Amino acid sequence: YDHGEKLKCFINSIKSQTFDDWFLHIVHDGKCTKFEQLKQTLEEDGYLSNKRVKLSATEHRYNDWGHSLRAWALKNPISNSRYTILTNGDNYYVPEWLRFLNEAAQEKQYPDIMYWDCVHNHVGNPNFDRMDSYGLLNSEFKNGACDMGCVAIKSEVARQVGFTSKAFEADWIYFNECQQFIEHPQIEKIPKILFVHN
């Protein structure tokens, strides 16, 4: 909601990927004046010129950390992609991110869930290597140790499970529900730092 400048950096990080088989669906929190202004600015500046980038908005504003927007996006997919990544507009991915994911997926014969590390701006979390801002989040697939932007889940699973929680820890609830949905899930970590969470 109303994060135009951060969103431009995010979109640039996706459009700059060296692997080009992707779709980006940006969901704004509510159709309102802010959305119309953002849409116009992004169109004028060329951020929506790539056919793989789509901007949508929910009918009204939820203001719940993006949880309702994630649920809405899973119900309104824009592609038949193999994996879905639910992320935030203030995450900036390295240009090799999707290439690394694609290579790891092929090497591991397309696991159900993949996850990776990031540099994170939050402080005070014991799972961080440093306690100051912009420390390394050495991700583990467990509650409190994995950011929303760190996880790719097979789209068929993500869409069937949906995003059901509105709680603060909804990220992990979603990951865990997807994991439990699969009888014997194959979960693989890509040992690389692939984005910065601002």
N, C-alpha and C positions, 0 to 999 in steps of 0.2 A: 504494500500500500504506500504510494507516494514516495518511492525510493528510486527516482529516475536516474540519478547520477551513479549510484551503486549498481543499478540494473544495467546501465550501459557497459560498465566494466565487466560484469558477469557475461552479458551477451557477447562481448568481444572475446572473452576467454573461450567461449564455445565455438564461435565462428573461426577462431584461430587454430582449431584442432587440426593436427596433421592427418587424422583419420576422418574421412568425410561421410561415413554412413551413420548418420544420427538425425534425430528430430528433437527440437526444443519447443516445449509448450509452456509458455509463461502465463500464469493465472493471477490476475489482479484481484485484490480483495474488494469486490463490489463495482458495479457500473455506476459511475458518478462523475462529477466534473474532473476530479483528479485523474480518473482513468482516461477520460477523453483527452485531457491535456497531455498525459503521458503517451498515449497512442499517437497523437499528432506529432509530438516531438520525436519519438522513435521512428516514425515514418519519414519525417522530413530529414532526419540525420542518417537515414539508410540502415538503421538497425533491424528493420523488419523486411529488408529487401531480399534476403535469402528465403527461398521457398520452404526450407526446413524449419523456419522460425515462425511460430504462431503465437499471437497474443489474444487471450480470452479474458473474460471477467465473469465472476459470479453475479447473480441478480442483485444481491444486497451484500453489505459488509458484515463479516463474522468477527473480525478482530480477535482471533484465538490462536495466535502464533502460526498461522497458516495451516492448521490442522484440517479445517473444513475445505480449504482450497486443494489440499492433497487428495482428500476423499473425492472431491468433485472431479479432479483431473483423472483419477483412476477410472471413474465412471464415464469419462469422455475422452478416450484415447485418440490420438491423432495419427498413429502409425501402428504397424504390425511388428514392432521391434522385438527382438529376442529378450532384451533386458529393459527394466525401468529403474531409473534413479530419481528419487524425490529429493530435491535440494532447495537451497535458498538463493535469492537474488544477491546476497552479499558474499557468496562463495566464488573464488576466482581459481579456475582450474589451469594447471600447466598445459602447454600445447600438446604434449605427448600423452595426456591422460587417456583418451579413448583408444589410442593405438595400444597402450599398455594393457588396457582392459580387454581389447579384442585378442591380443596375443595370449594373454593369460587364459581367457575363456577357451580358445582353441587348444592350447597346451593341456588344459585340465579337462578337456572334453565337455565343455559347457556346464559348469557347476550350477547348482540352484541359486547360490548366493555367493557374491564376491565382495570383499571389503578391503580398505586400504587406509593409510595414515594421512594426517593433515597437520597443518600448523593452525592453531586455534587461538582466538583472542580471549577466551574466558579464563578467569584466574580462580585459584583455590580448589581445583579439582585434583585429588590425589592420583588420578590416572595420567596426569601430565608429567613429562620429564622435567619441566621447569614450572615454577609456580607464578612466574611473571606473565604478563600479557604476551601473546604470540609465542607460546611454547608449543612443543611437539606433542600431539595427541597420538600416542602409540596405540592404535586401535586394537581392541579385543572385542570379540562378538559376545558381549555381555552388557547388562544394564549399566549405564553411566560411563561406558568406555568406548562408545561408538557414535559419532555424529551422523545426523541424517544424510549429509552429503557424502558420506564414506561408504555407502552400501548400494550395490546393484543386485536386484532380485529379478529372476525370470518373470517376464511380463504376465504370463498366464497365471502365475501364482499371485503376484501383486494385485492383479485385477480381480481375481476371485476372492481373495482375502479382504481387500479394501482397506481403507484407513479409518478405523472405528473409534479411536480414542480422542478425547479432547484434553486429557491430562497433560501436565508439564512433561512427563516422561513418555509421551505418546510415540516418540521415535522408537524407543526400545519395544514398546508394546506392539507396534506394527512389525518390527523385525522379528520378534518372538512369535507372533501369530503366523507370520509367513513360514518361519522355521517349523512350527508345530503342524502346519497344514500339510507338509511333505513327510511322507512316511520315514524315509531315511535320507535326510537332506545332505547334499554335498556342499560344504561351505569352505571356501578357499580365501586365504589372505594374500593380497598382492603387497609385498613388502616395499612399498614406495610411498613417499610423501607426494600426493597428487593435487592438493589444493590448499588455499589459505581461506579460513573462515574469518570474516571480519565482524 
